[in-house]
Amino acid sequence: MTDQANRHIKQAKGHSYQVERSYILVPILPNKFHYAELQLQSDLVFPEVNFDDSISSEFYSGCSWFVGSYVLGTAGYVNNDDLDEHISGGNLAGYLDVDERFKDQLLFQVSYKDATTYRADHAKYQWFDLSLDFSFDEMWYYLHSSFG
């Protein structure tokens, strides 16, 4: 997914900055389900990581953090219709109150890059390095392509 995300960032956004890695995670769910909360889990200790930014658009919602020598972003796909109840605000990506109606749209994405490069791109381009943000557009491409 990384090469595809970087190609789309460069083609669609015209930016030369890229992500180091990007993964789409598709949860394996039963045919019938209802979860009050469906959220990514991690062994990261959040007092030991530094919050960077909230990341969202019309098709994703998530956050980013500085973790060691990397900046890490997680997001969940949203469609701004029925699937718009999501967990955000400094937490790992997740959904609230979801059931089998949304099974084919429940996606998570994790992207990261070197924090030094991320900070240098901020300075070089005189605006925030949005490569993590733009990489999350891949969830939309995934759902609207032969992969999904």
NUTITOR-412009 format. One record per atom (N, C-alpha, C, CB): residue in one letter; atom name; x, y, z. Coordinates in steps of 0.2 Angstrom, whole numbers, padded with zeros to 4 digits, always signed. Glycine has a CB too. Layout:
BEGIN
{'a' 'CA' {X Y Z}}
...
This chain:
BEGIN
{'m' 'N' {+0004 -0006 +0000}}
{'m' 'CA' {+0000 +0000 +0000}}
{'m' 'C' {+0004 +0006 +0000}}
{'m' 'CB' {-0005 +0000 +0006}}
{'t' 'N' {+0010 +0006 +0003}}
{'t' 'CA' {+0015 +0012 +0003}}
{'t' 'C' {+0016 +0015 -0004}}
{'t' 'CB' {+0021 +0010 +0006}}
{'d' 'N' {+0018 +0011 -0009}}
{'d' 'CA' {+0020 +0014 -0015}}
{'d' 'C' {+0014 +0017 -0018}}
{'d' 'CB' {+0022 +0008 -0020}}
{'q' 'N' {+0008 +0014 -0018}}
{'q' 'CA' {+0002 +0016 -0020}}
{'q' 'C' {+0000 +0023 -0017}}
{'q' 'CB' {-0004 +0011 -0020}}
{'a' 'N' {+0001 +0023 -0010}}
{'a' 'CA' {-0001 +0030 -0007}}
{'a' 'C' {+0004 +0035 -0009}}
{'a' 'CB' {+0000 +0028 +0001}}
{'n' 'N' {+0010 +0034 -0010}}
{'n' 'CA' {+0015 +0039 -0012}}
{'n' 'C' {+0014 +0041 -0019}}
{'n' 'CB' {+0022 +0036 -0011}}
{'r' 'N' {+0012 +0036 -0023}}
{'r' 'CA' {+0010 +0038 -0030}}
{'r' 'C' {+0004 +0043 -0030}}
{'r' 'CB' {+0009 +0032 -0034}}
{'h' 'N' {-0001 +0041 -0027}}
{'h' 'CA' {-0007 +0046 -0027}}
{'h' 'C' {-0005 +0052 -0023}}
{'h' 'CB' {-0013 +0042 -0023}}
{'i' 'N' {-0001 +0053 -0018}}
{'i' 'CA' {+0000 +0059 -0015}}
{'i' 'C' {+0004 +0064 -0020}}
{'i' 'CB' {+0005 +0058 -0009}}
{'k' 'N' {+0009 +0061 -0024}}
{'k' 'CA' {+0012 +0065 -0029}}
{'k' 'C' {+0008 +0067 -0035}}
{'k' 'CB' {+0018 +0061 -0032}}
{'q' 'N' {+0004 +0062 -0037}}
{'q' 'CA' {-0001 +0064 -0043}}
{'q' 'C' {-0006 +0068 -0042}}
{'q' 'CB' {-0003 +0057 -0046}}
{'a' 'N' {-0010 +0067 -0036}}
{'a' 'CA' {-0016 +0071 -0035}}
{'a' 'C' {-0014 +0077 -0031}}
{'a' 'CB' {-0020 +0067 -0031}}
{'k' 'N' {-0009 +0077 -0027}}
{'k' 'CA' {-0008 +0083 -0022}}
{'k' 'C' {-0002 +0087 -0025}}
{'k' 'CB' {-0007 +0081 -0015}}
{'g' 'N' {+0002 +0084 -0029}}
{'g' 'CA' {+0008 +0088 -0032}}
{'g' 'C' {+0013 +0089 -0027}}
{'g' 'CB' {+0005 +0095 -0034}}
{'h' 'N' {+0013 +0085 -0022}}
{'h' 'CA' {+0019 +0086 -0017}}
{'h' 'C' {+0024 +0080 -0017}}
{'h' 'CB' {+0016 +0086 -0009}}
{'s' 'N' {+0030 +0082 -0016}}
{'s' 'CA' {+0035 +0077 -0016}}
{'s' 'C' {+0036 +0073 -0010}}
{'s' 'CB' {+0042 +0081 -0019}}
{'y' 'N' {+0034 +0076 -0004}}
{'y' 'CA' {+0035 +0072 +0002}}
{'y' 'C' {+0031 +0066 +0002}}
{'y' 'CB' {+0033 +0076 +0008}}
{'q' 'N' {+0033 +0060 +0005}}
{'q' 'CA' {+0030 +0054 +0005}}
{'q' 'C' {+0030 +0051 +0012}}
{'q' 'CB' {+0034 +0049 +0001}}
{'v' 'N' {+0027 +0045 +0013}}
{'v' 'CA' {+0027 +0041 +0019}}
{'v' 'C' {+0031 +0036 +0018}}
{'v' 'CB' {+0019 +0039 +0021}}
{'e' 'N' {+0034 +0033 +0024}}
{'e' 'CA' {+0039 +0028 +0024}}
{'e' 'C' {+0035 +0021 +0023}}
{'e' 'CB' {+0043 +0028 +0030}}
{'r' 'N' {+0029 +0020 +0027}}
{'r' 'CA' {+0025 +0014 +0026}}
{'r' 'C' {+0018 +0016 +0027}}
{'r' 'CB' {+0027 +0009 +0032}}
{'s' 'N' {+0014 +0012 +0024}}
{'s' 'CA' {+0006 +0013 +0025}}
{'s' 'C' {+0003 +0007 +0024}}
{'s' 'CB' {+0004 +0019 +0020}}
{'y' 'N' {-0002 +0005 +0029}}
{'y' 'CA' {-0005 -0001 +0029}}
{'y' 'C' {-0013 +0000 +0030}}
{'y' 'CB' {-0003 -0006 +0035}}
{'i' 'N' {-0017 -0003 +0026}}
{'i' 'CA' {-0024 -0003 +0027}}
{'i' 'C' {-0026 -0010 +0031}}
{'i' 'CB' {-0028 -0003 +0020}}
{'l' 'N' {-0029 -0009 +0036}}
{'l' 'CA' {-0031 -0015 +0040}}
{'l' 'C' {-0039 -0016 +0040}}
{'l' 'CB' {-0029 -0013 +0048}}
{'v' 'N' {-0041 -0022 +0038}}
{'v' 'CA' {-0048 -0023 +0037}}
{'v' 'C' {-0050 -0028 +0042}}
{'v' 'CB' {-0049 -0027 +0030}}
{'p' 'N' {-0054 -0026 +0047}}
{'p' 'CA' {-0056 -0031 +0052}}
{'p' 'C' {-0060 -0037 +0050}}
{'p' 'CB' {-0060 -0027 +0058}}
{'i' 'N' {-0058 -0043 +0053}}
{'i' 'CA' {-0062 -0049 +0052}}
{'i' 'C' {-0068 -0049 +0056}}
{'i' 'CB' {-0057 -0055 +0052}}
{'l' 'N' {-0074 -0048 +0054}}
{'l' 'CA' {-0080 -0048 +0058}}
{'l' 'C' {-0085 -0053 +0056}}
{'l' 'CB' {-0083 -0041 +0057}}
{'p' 'N' {-0089 -0055 +0061}}
{'p' 'CA' {-0094 -0060 +0060}}
{'p' 'C' {-0100 -0057 +0055}}
{'p' 'CB' {-0098 -0062 +0066}}
{'n' 'N' {-0104 -0061 +0052}}
{'n' 'CA' {-0109 -0059 +0048}}
{'n' 'C' {-0114 -0054 +0051}}
{'n' 'CB' {-0113 -0065 +0045}}
{'k' 'N' {-0116 -0056 +0058}}
{'k' 'CA' {-0120 -0052 +0062}}
{'k' 'C' {-0116 -0049 +0068}}
{'k' 'CB' {-0127 -0056 +0064}}
{'f' 'N' {-0117 -0043 +0069}}
{'f' 'CA' {-0113 -0040 +0075}}
{'f' 'C' {-0116 -0033 +0076}}
{'f' 'CB' {-0105 -0039 +0073}}
{'h' 'N' {-0115 -0031 +0082}}
{'h' 'CA' {-0116 -0024 +0084}}
{'h' 'C' {-0111 -0022 +0090}}
{'h' 'CB' {-0123 -0023 +0087}}
{'y' 'N' {-0107 -0017 +0089}}
{'y' 'CA' {-0102 -0015 +0093}}
{'y' 'C' {-0103 -0008 +0096}}
{'y' 'CB' {-0095 -0016 +0090}}
{'a' 'N' {-0103 -0007 +0102}}
{'a' 'CA' {-0103 +0000 +0105}}
{'a' 'C' {-0097 +0004 +0103}}
{'a' 'CB' {-0105 +0000 +0112}}
{'e' 'N' {-0092 +0000 +0102}}
{'e' 'CA' {-0085 +0003 +0101}}
{'e' 'C' {-0081 -0002 +0097}}
{'e' 'CB' {-0081 +0005 +0107}}
{'l' 'N' {-0078 +0000 +0091}}
{'l' 'CA' {-0073 -0005 +0087}}
{'l' 'C' {-0067 +0000 +0086}}
{'l' 'CB' {-0076 -0007 +0081}}
{'q' 'N' {-0062 -0002 +0090}}
{'q' 'CA' {-0056 +0003 +0090}}
{'q' 'C' {-0049 -0001 +0089}}
{'q' 'CB' {-0056 +0007 +0096}}
{'l' 'N' {-0045 +0002 +0085}}
{'l' 'CA' {-0038 -0001 +0085}}
{'l' 'C' {-0035 -0001 +0092}}
{'l' 'CB' {-0033 +0004 +0081}}
{'q' 'N' {-0031 -0006 +0093}}
{'q' 'CA' {-0028 -0007 +0100}}
{'q' 'C' {-0020 -0007 +0099}}
{'q' 'CB' {-0030 -0014 +0103}}
{'s' 'N' {-0016 -0005 +0104}}
{'s' 'CA' {-0009 -0005 +0103}}
{'s' 'C' {-0006 -0006 +0110}}
{'s' 'CB' {-0007 +0002 +0100}}
{'d' 'N' {+0000 -0007 +0110}}
{'d' 'CA' {+0004 -0008 +0116}}
{'d' 'C' {+0008 -0002 +0117}}
{'d' 'CB' {+0009 -0014 +0116}}
{'l' 'N' {+0007 +0004 +0113}}
{'l' 'CA' {+0010 +0010 +0115}}
{'l' 'C' {+0008 +0013 +0121}}
{'l' 'CB' {+0009 +0015 +0109}}
{'v' 'N' {+0012 +0016 +0125}}
{'v' 'CA' {+0010 +0019 +0131}}
{'v' 'C' {+0010 +0026 +0130}}
{'v' 'CB' {+0016 +0017 +0137}}
{'f' 'N' {+0003 +0029 +0130}}
{'f' 'CA' {+0002 +0035 +0128}}
{'f' 'C' {+0006 +0041 +0132}}
{'f' 'CB' {-0005 +0037 +0127}}
{'p' 'N' {+0007 +0040 +0138}}
{'p' 'CA' {+0011 +0046 +0141}}
{'p' 'C' {+0018 +0046 +0138}}
{'p' 'CB' {+0012 +0045 +0149}}
{'e' 'N' {+0020 +0041 +0135}}
{'e' 'CA' {+0027 +0041 +0132}}
{'e' 'C' {+0027 +0043 +0125}}
{'e' 'CB' {+0030 +0034 +0133}}
{'v' 'N' {+0022 +0044 +0122}}
{'v' 'CA' {+0021 +0047 +0115}}
{'v' 'C' {+0019 +0054 +0115}}
{'v' 'CB' {+0017 +0042 +0110}}
{'n' 'N' {+0020 +0058 +0110}}
{'n' 'CA' {+0018 +0065 +0110}}
{'n' 'C' {+0013 +0066 +0105}}
{'n' 'CB' {+0024 +0070 +0109}}
{'f' 'N' {+0007 +0068 +0107}}
{'f' 'CA' {+0002 +0070 +0102}}
{'f' 'C' {+0004 +0075 +0097}}
{'f' 'CB' {-0005 +0072 +0105}}
{'d' 'N' {+0003 +0074 +0090}}
{'d' 'CA' {+0005 +0079 +0085}}
{'d' 'C' {-0001 +0083 +0083}}
{'d' 'CB' {+0008 +0075 +0079}}
{'d' 'N' {-0006 +0079 +0080}}
{'d' 'CA' {-0011 +0083 +0077}}
{'d' 'C' {-0017 +0078 +0076}}
{'d' 'CB' {-0009 +0085 +0070}}
{'s' 'N' {-0023 +0081 +0075}}
{'s' 'CA' {-0029 +0078 +0073}}
{'s' 'C' {-0029 +0078 +0065}}
{'s' 'CB' {-0036 +0081 +0075}}
{'i' 'N' {-0031 +0072 +0062}}
{'i' 'CA' {-0031 +0071 +0055}}
{'i' 'C' {-0038 +0070 +0052}}
{'i' 'CB' {-0026 +0066 +0053}}
{'s' 'N' {-0041 +0073 +0048}}
{'s' 'CA' {-0047 +0072 +0046}}
{'s' 'C' {-0049 +0075 +0039}}
{'s' 'CB' {-0053 +0074 +0051}}
{'s' 'N' {-0053 +0072 +0035}}
{'s' 'CA' {-0056 +0075 +0029}}
{'s' 'C' {-0063 +0072 +0029}}
{'s' 'CB' {-0052 +0073 +0023}}
{'e' 'N' {-0066 +0073 +0023}}
{'e' 'CA' {-0073 +0070 +0022}}
{'e' 'C' {-0073 +0062 +0022}}
{'e' 'CB' {-0076 +0073 +0016}}
{'f' 'N' {-0067 +0059 +0021}}
{'f' 'CA' {-0067 +0052 +0021}}
{'f' 'C' {-0063 +0048 +0026}}
{'f' 'CB' {-0065 +0050 +0014}}
{'y' 'N' {-0060 +0052 +0031}}
{'y' 'CA' {-0056 +0048 +0036}}
{'y' 'C' {-0056 +0053 +0042}}
{'y' 'CB' {-0049 +0046 +0034}}
{'s' 'N' {-0055 +0050 +0048}}
{'s' 'CA' {-0054 +0053 +0054}}
{'s' 'C' {-0049 +0050 +0058}}
{'s' 'CB' {-0061 +0054 +0058}}
{'g' 'N' {-0044 +0053 +0061}}
{'g' 'CA' {-0039 +0050 +0065}}
{'g' 'C' {-0034 +0055 +0068}}
{'g' 'CB' {-0035 +0046 +0061}}
{'c' 'N' {-0028 +0053 +0070}}
{'c' 'CA' {-0023 +0057 +0074}}
{'c' 'C' {-0016 +0055 +0072}}
{'c' 'CB' {-0025 +0057 +0082}}
{'s' 'N' {-0012 +0059 +0074}}
{'s' 'CA' {-0005 +0057 +0073}}
{'s' 'C' {-0001 +0059 +0080}}
{'s' 'CB' {-0001 +0061 +0067}}
{'w' 'N' {+0005 +0055 +0081}}
{'w' 'CA' {+0009 +0056 +0087}}
{'w' 'C' {+0016 +0055 +0085}}
{'w' 'CB' {+0007 +0051 +0092}}
{'f' 'N' {+0021 +0058 +0089}}
{'f' 'CA' {+0028 +0057 +0088}}
{'f' 'C' {+0029 +0051 +0093}}
{'f' 'CB' {+0032 +0063 +0090}}
{'v' 'N' {+0032 +0045 +0090}}
{'v' 'CA' {+0034 +0039 +0094}}
{'v' 'C' {+0041 +0038 +0092}}
{'v' 'CB' {+0029 +0033 +0092}}
{'g' 'N' {+0045 +0039 +0097}}
{'g' 'CA' {+0052 +0037 +0096}}
{'g' 'C' {+0055 +0042 +0090}}
{'g' 'CB' {+0054 +0030 +0094}}
{'s' 'N' {+0058 +0039 +0085}}
{'s' 'CA' {+0060 +0043 +0079}}
{'s' 'C' {+0056 +0043 +0073}}
{'s' 'CB' {+0067 +0040 +0077}}
{'y' 'N' {+0049 +0042 +0075}}
{'y' 'CA' {+0044 +0042 +0069}}
{'y' 'C' {+0038 +0046 +0071}}
{'y' 'CB' {+0042 +0035 +0068}}
{'v' 'N' {+0035 +0048 +0066}}
{'v' 'CA' {+0028 +0051 +0067}}
{'v' 'C' {+0023 +0046 +0064}}
{'v' 'CB' {+0027 +0058 +0063}}
{'l' 'N' {+0018 +0044 +0068}}
{'l' 'CA' {+0014 +0039 +0067}}
{'l' 'C' {+0006 +0041 +0066}}
{'l' 'CB' {+0014 +0033 +0072}}
{'g' 'N' {+0003 +0040 +0061}}
{'g' 'CA' {-0004 +0042 +0061}}
{'g' 'C' {-0009 +0036 +0060}}
{'g' 'CB' {-0005 +0046 +0055}}
{'t' 'N' {-0015 +0036 +0063}}
{'t' 'CA' {-0020 +0031 +0062}}
{'t' 'C' {-0026 +0034 +0060}}
{'t' 'CB' {-0021 +0027 +0068}}
{'a' 'N' {-0030 +0031 +0056}}
{'a' 'CA' {-0037 +0034 +0054}}
{'a' 'C' {-0041 +0028 +0053}}
{'a' 'CB' {-0036 +0039 +0048}}
{'g' 'N' {-0048 +0030 +0053}}
{'g' 'CA' {-0053 +0026 +0051}}
{'g' 'C' {-0057 +0029 +0045}}
{'g' 'CB' {-0058 +0024 +0057}}
{'y' 'N' {-0060 +0025 +0041}}
{'y' 'CA' {-0064 +0027 +0035}}
{'y' 'C' {-0070 +0030 +0038}}
{'y' 'CB' {-0065 +0022 +0030}}
{'v' 'N' {-0073 +0035 +0035}}
{'v' 'CA' {-0079 +0038 +0037}}
{'v' 'C' {-0082 +0040 +0030}}
{'v' 'CB' {-0079 +0044 +0042}}
{'n' 'N' {-0089 +0040 +0030}}
{'n' 'CA' {-0092 +0042 +0023}}
{'n' 'C' {-0097 +0048 +0024}}
{'n' 'CB' {-0097 +0036 +0021}}
{'n' 'N' {-0097 +0051 +0030}}
{'n' 'CA' {-0101 +0057 +0031}}
{'n' 'C' {-0108 +0056 +0030}}
{'n' 'CB' {-0098 +0063 +0027}}
{'d' 'N' {-0110 +0050 +0031}}
{'d' 'CA' {-0117 +0048 +0030}}
{'d' 'C' {-0119 +0044 +0037}}
{'d' 'CB' {-0119 +0044 +0024}}
{'d' 'N' {-0121 +0038 +0036}}
{'d' 'CA' {-0122 +0034 +0042}}
{'d' 'C' {-0116 +0032 +0046}}
{'d' 'CB' {-0126 +0028 +0040}}
{'l' 'N' {-0111 +0031 +0042}}
{'l' 'CA' {-0104 +0029 +0045}}
{'l' 'C' {-0100 +0035 +0047}}
{'l' 'CB' {-0100 +0024 +0041}}
{'d' 'N' {-0102 +0039 +0052}}
{'d' 'CA' {-0099 +0045 +0054}}
{'d' 'C' {-0098 +0046 +0061}}
{'d' 'CB' {-0102 +0051 +0051}}
{'e' 'N' {-0100 +0041 +0065}}
{'e' 'CA' {-0098 +0041 +0072}}
{'e' 'C' {-0092 +0038 +0073}}
{'e' 'CB' {-0104 +0037 +0076}}
{'h' 'N' {-0087 +0042 +0075}}
{'h' 'CA' {-0080 +0039 +0076}}
{'h' 'C' {-0077 +0041 +0082}}
{'h' 'CB' {-0076 +0041 +0070}}
{'i' 'N' {-0072 +0038 +0084}}
{'i' 'CA' {-0068 +0040 +0090}}
{'i' 'C' {-0062 +0043 +0087}}
{'i' 'CB' {-0065 +0033 +0094}}
{'s' 'N' {-0060 +0049 +0090}}
{'s' 'CA' {-0054 +0053 +0088}}
{'s' 'C' {-0052 +0057 +0094}}
{'s' 'CB' {-0056 +0058 +0082}}
{'g' 'N' {-0050 +0063 +0093}}
{'g' 'CA' {-0048 +0067 +0099}}
{'g' 'C' {-0042 +0064 +0103}}
{'g' 'CB' {-0053 +0068 +0104}}
{'g' 'N' {-0036 +0062 +0099}}
{'g' 'CA' {-0031 +0060 +0103}}
{'g' 'C' {-0030 +0052 +0104}}
{'g' 'CB' {-0030 +0063 +0109}}
{'n' 'N' {-0035 +0049 +0102}}
{'n' 'CA' {-0036 +0041 +0103}}
{'n' 'C' {-0034 +0038 +0096}}
{'n' 'CB' {-0043 +0039 +0105}}
{'l' 'N' {-0033 +0032 +0097}}
{'l' 'CA' {-0032 +0028 +0091}}
{'l' 'C' {-0039 +0027 +0087}}
{'l' 'CB' {-0029 +0020 +0092}}
{'a' 'N' {-0038 +0027 +0081}}
{'a' 'CA' {-0044 +0027 +0076}}
{'a' 'C' {-0049 +0021 +0079}}
{'a' 'CB' {-0043 +0026 +0069}}
{'g' 'N' {-0056 +0023 +0078}}
{'g' 'CA' {-0061 +0018 +0080}}
{'g' 'C' {-0068 +0021 +0078}}
{'g' 'CB' {-0061 +0017 +0087}}
{'y' 'N' {-0073 +0017 +0079}}
{'y' 'CA' {-0080 +0018 +0077}}
{'y' 'C' {-0084 +0017 +0083}}
{'y' 'CB' {-0082 +0013 +0072}}
{'l' 'N' {-0089 +0021 +0084}}
{'l' 'CA' {-0094 +0020 +0089}}
{'l' 'C' {-0101 +0018 +0086}}
{'l' 'CB' {-0096 +0027 +0092}}
{'d' 'N' {-0104 +0013 +0089}}
{'d' 'CA' {-0111 +0010 +0088}}
{'d' 'C' {-0111 +0008 +0080}}
{'d' 'CB' {-0116 +0016 +0089}}
{'v' 'N' {-0107 +0003 +0079}}
{'v' 'CA' {-0107 +0000 +0072}}
{'v' 'C' {-0110 -0007 +0072}}
{'v' 'CB' {-0100 +0000 +0069}}
{'d' 'N' {-0114 -0009 +0066}}
{'d' 'CA' {-0116 -0015 +0065}}
{'d' 'C' {-0115 -0018 +0058}}
{'d' 'CB' {-0124 -0016 +0067}}
{'e' 'N' {-0118 -0024 +0057}}
{'e' 'CA' {-0116 -0027 +0050}}
{'e' 'C' {-0118 -0023 +0044}}
{'e' 'CB' {-0119 -0033 +0050}}
{'r' 'N' {-0122 -0018 +0045}}
{'r' 'CA' {-0123 -0014 +0039}}
{'r' 'C' {-0117 -0010 +0036}}
{'r' 'CB' {-0129 -0008 +0041}}
{'f' 'N' {-0112 -0009 +0040}}
{'f' 'CA' {-0106 -0006 +0038}}
{'f' 'C' {-0100 -0010 +0037}}
{'f' 'CB' {-0104 -0001 +0044}}
{'k' 'N' {-0101 -0017 +0037}}
{'k' 'CA' {-0096 -0022 +0037}}
{'k' 'C' {-0091 -0020 +0032}}
{'k' 'CB' {-0098 -0029 +0037}}
{'d' 'N' {-0093 -0019 +0026}}
{'d' 'CA' {-0089 -0018 +0020}}
{'d' 'C' {-0085 -0011 +0020}}
{'d' 'CB' {-0093 -0019 +0014}}
{'q' 'N' {-0087 -0007 +0025}}
{'q' 'CA' {-0084 +0000 +0025}}
{'q' 'C' {-0079 +0001 +0031}}
{'q' 'CB' {-0089 +0005 +0025}}
{'l' 'N' {-0079 -0003 +0035}}
{'l' 'CA' {-0075 -0003 +0041}}
{'l' 'C' {-0068 -0004 +0040}}
{'l' 'CB' {-0077 -0007 +0047}}
{'l' 'N' {-0064 +0001 +0039}}
{'l' 'CA' {-0057 +0001 +0037}}
{'l' 'C' {-0053 +0005 +0042}}
{'l' 'CB' {-0055 +0003 +0030}}
{'f' 'N' {-0047 +0003 +0043}}
{'f' 'CA' {-0042 +0007 +0047}}
{'f' 'C' {-0036 +0008 +0043}}
{'f' 'CB' {-0040 +0004 +0054}}
{'q' 'N' {-0032 +0013 +0044}}
{'q' 'CA' {-0026 +0014 +0040}}
{'q' 'C' {-0020 +0016 +0045}}
{'q' 'CB' {-0026 +0019 +0034}}
{'v' 'N' {-0014 +0014 +0045}}
{'v' 'CA' {-0009 +0016 +0049}}
{'v' 'C' {-0003 +0018 +0044}}
{'v' 'CB' {-0006 +0010 +0054}}
{'s' 'N' {-0001 +0024 +0045}}
{'s' 'CA' {+0005 +0027 +0041}}
{'s' 'C' {+0010 +0030 +0045}}
{'s' 'CB' {+0002 +0032 +0035}}
{'y' 'N' {+0016 +0029 +0043}}
{'y' 'CA' {+0022 +0033 +0047}}
{'y' 'C' {+0027 +0035 +0043}}
{'y' 'CB' {+0024 +0028 +0053}}
{'k' 'N' {+0031 +0039 +0045}}
{'k' 'CA' {+0037 +0041 +0042}}
{'k' 'C' {+0042 +0044 +0047}}
{'k' 'CB' {+0036 +0047 +0037}}
{'d' 'N' {+0048 +0045 +0045}}
{'d' 'CA' {+0054 +0047 +0050}}
{'d' 'C' {+0052 +0054 +0052}}
{'d' 'CB' {+0061 +0047 +0046}}
{'a' 'N' {+0052 +0055 +0059}}
{'a' 'CA' {+0050 +0062 +0062}}
{'a' 'C' {+0055 +0067 +0060}}
{'a' 'CB' {+0051 +0061 +0069}}
{'t' 'N' {+0061 +0066 +0059}}
{'t' 'CA' {+0066 +0071 +0056}}
{'t' 'C' {+0064 +0074 +0050}}
{'t' 'CB' {+0073 +0069 +0056}}
{'t' 'N' {+0063 +0069 +0045}}
{'t' 'CA' {+0060 +0071 +0038}}
{'t' 'C' {+0054 +0075 +0039}}
{'t' 'CB' {+0059 +0065 +0034}}
{'y' 'N' {+0049 +0073 +0043}}
{'y' 'CA' {+0043 +0076 +0044}}
{'y' 'C' {+0044 +0083 +0046}}
{'y' 'CB' {+0038 +0072 +0049}}
{'r' 'N' {+0048 +0084 +0051}}
{'r' 'CA' {+0049 +0091 +0053}}
{'r' 'C' {+0053 +0095 +0048}}
{'r' 'CB' {+0053 +0091 +0060}}
{'a' 'N' {+0058 +0092 +0045}}
{'a' 'CA' {+0061 +0096 +0039}}
{'a' 'C' {+0056 +0098 +0034}}
{'a' 'CB' {+0067 +0091 +0036}}
{'d' 'N' {+0052 +0094 +0032}}
{'d' 'CA' {+0047 +0095 +0027}}
{'d' 'C' {+0043 +0101 +0029}}
{'d' 'CB' {+0042 +0089 +0025}}
{'h' 'N' {+0041 +0101 +0035}}
{'h' 'CA' {+0037 +0107 +0038}}
{'h' 'C' {+0041 +0114 +0036}}
{'h' 'CB' {+0036 +0107 +0046}}
{'a' 'N' {+0047 +0114 +0038}}
{'a' 'CA' {+0052 +0120 +0037}}
{'a' 'C' {+0053 +0121 +0029}}
{'a' 'CB' {+0058 +0119 +0040}}
{'k' 'N' {+0054 +0116 +0025}}
{'k' 'CA' {+0055 +0117 +0018}}
{'k' 'C' {+0049 +0120 +0014}}
{'k' 'CB' {+0057 +0110 +0015}}
{'y' 'N' {+0043 +0117 +0016}}
{'y' 'CA' {+0038 +0119 +0012}}
{'y' 'C' {+0034 +0125 +0015}}
{'y' 'CB' {+0033 +0113 +0011}}
{'q' 'N' {+0036 +0127 +0021}}
{'q' 'CA' {+0033 +0133 +0024}}
{'q' 'C' {+0025 +0131 +0026}}
{'q' 'CB' {+0033 +0139 +0020}}
{'w' 'N' {+0024 +0125 +0026}}
{'w' 'CA' {+0017 +0123 +0029}}
{'w' 'C' {+0018 +0116 +0032}}
{'w' 'CB' {+0012 +0123 +0023}}
{'f' 'N' {+0013 +0113 +0035}}
{'f' 'CA' {+0013 +0107 +0038}}
{'f' 'C' {+0014 +0101 +0033}}
{'f' 'CB' {+0007 +0105 +0042}}
{'d' 'N' {+0018 +0096 +0034}}
{'d' 'CA' {+0019 +0091 +0030}}
{'d' 'C' {+0013 +0086 +0031}}
{'d' 'CB' {+0025 +0086 +0032}}
{'l' 'N' {+0009 +0086 +0025}}
{'l' 'CA' {+0002 +0083 +0026}}
{'l' 'C' {+0002 +0076 +0023}}
{'l' 'CB' {-0003 +0087 +0022}}
{'s' 'N' {+0008 +0073 +0022}}
{'s' 'CA' {+0009 +0066 +0019}}
{'s' 'C' {+0005 +0061 +0023}}
{'s' 'CB' {+0016 +0064 +0019}}
{'l' 'N' {+0005 +0061 +0029}}
{'l' 'CA' {+0001 +0056 +0033}}
{'l' 'C' {-0006 +0057 +0031}}
{'l' 'CB' {+0002 +0057 +0041}}
{'d' 'N' {-0009 +0064 +0031}}
{'d' 'CA' {-0016 +0065 +0030}}
{'d' 'C' {-0017 +0062 +0023}}
{'d' 'CB' {-0017 +0073 +0030}}
{'f' 'N' {-0013 +0064 +0018}}
{'f' 'CA' {-0015 +0062 +0011}}
{'f' 'C' {-0014 +0055 +0010}}
{'f' 'CB' {-0010 +0066 +0006}}
{'s' 'N' {-0010 +0051 +0014}}
{'s' 'CA' {-0010 +0044 +0013}}
{'s' 'C' {-0016 +0041 +0015}}
{'s' 'CB' {-0004 +0041 +0018}}
{'f' 'N' {-0020 +0044 +0019}}
{'f' 'CA' {-0027 +0041 +0021}}
{'f' 'C' {-0032 +0041 +0016}}
{'f' 'CB' {-0029 +0044 +0028}}
{'d' 'N' {-0031 +0045 +0011}}
{'d' 'CA' {-0035 +0044 +0005}}
{'d' 'C' {-0036 +0037 +0002}}
{'d' 'CB' {-0033 +0049 +0000}}
{'e' 'N' {-0031 +0033 +0003}}
{'e' 'CA' {-0030 +0026 +0001}}
{'e' 'C' {-0036 +0022 +0003}}
{'e' 'CB' {-0024 +0023 +0003}}
{'m' 'N' {-0039 +0024 +0009}}
{'m' 'CA' {-0045 +0020 +0011}}
{'m' 'C' {-0051 +0021 +0006}}
{'m' 'CB' {-0047 +0022 +0018}}
{'w' 'N' {-0052 +0027 +0003}}
{'w' 'CA' {-0057 +0028 -0002}}
{'w' 'C' {-0055 +0024 -0008}}
{'w' 'CB' {-0057 +0036 -0003}}
{'y' 'N' {-0049 +0025 -0010}}
{'y' 'CA' {-0047 +0021 -0016}}
{'y' 'C' {-0048 +0013 -0016}}
{'y' 'CB' {-0039 +0022 -0018}}
{'y' 'N' {-0046 +0011 -0010}}
{'y' 'CA' {-0047 +0004 -0008}}
{'y' 'C' {-0054 +0002 -0009}}
{'y' 'CB' {-0045 +0002 -0001}}
{'l' 'N' {-0059 +0006 -0006}}
{'l' 'CA' {-0066 +0004 -0006}}
{'l' 'C' {-0069 +0005 -0013}}
{'l' 'CB' {-0070 +0008 -0002}}
{'h' 'N' {-0066 +0009 -0018}}
{'h' 'CA' {-0069 +0010 -0024}}
{'h' 'C' {-0064 +0007 -0030}}
{'h' 'CB' {-0069 +0018 -0025}}
{'s' 'N' {-0061 +0002 -0028}}
{'s' 'CA' {-0056 -0002 -0033}}
{'s' 'C' {-0058 -0009 -0033}}
{'s' 'CB' {-0049 +0000 -0032}}
{'s' 'N' {-0054 -0013 -0036}}
{'s' 'CA' {-0055 -0020 -0037}}
{'s' 'C' {-0052 -0023 -0030}}
{'s' 'CB' {-0051 -0023 -0043}}
{'f' 'N' {-0048 -0020 -0026}}
{'f' 'CA' {-0046 -0022 -0020}}
{'f' 'C' {-0051 -0024 -0015}}
{'f' 'CB' {-0040 -0018 -0017}}
{'g' 'N' {-0056 -0019 -0014}}
{'g' 'CA' {-0061 -0019 -0009}}
{'g' 'C' {-0067 -0024 -0010}}
{'g' 'CB' {-0064 -0012 -0008}}
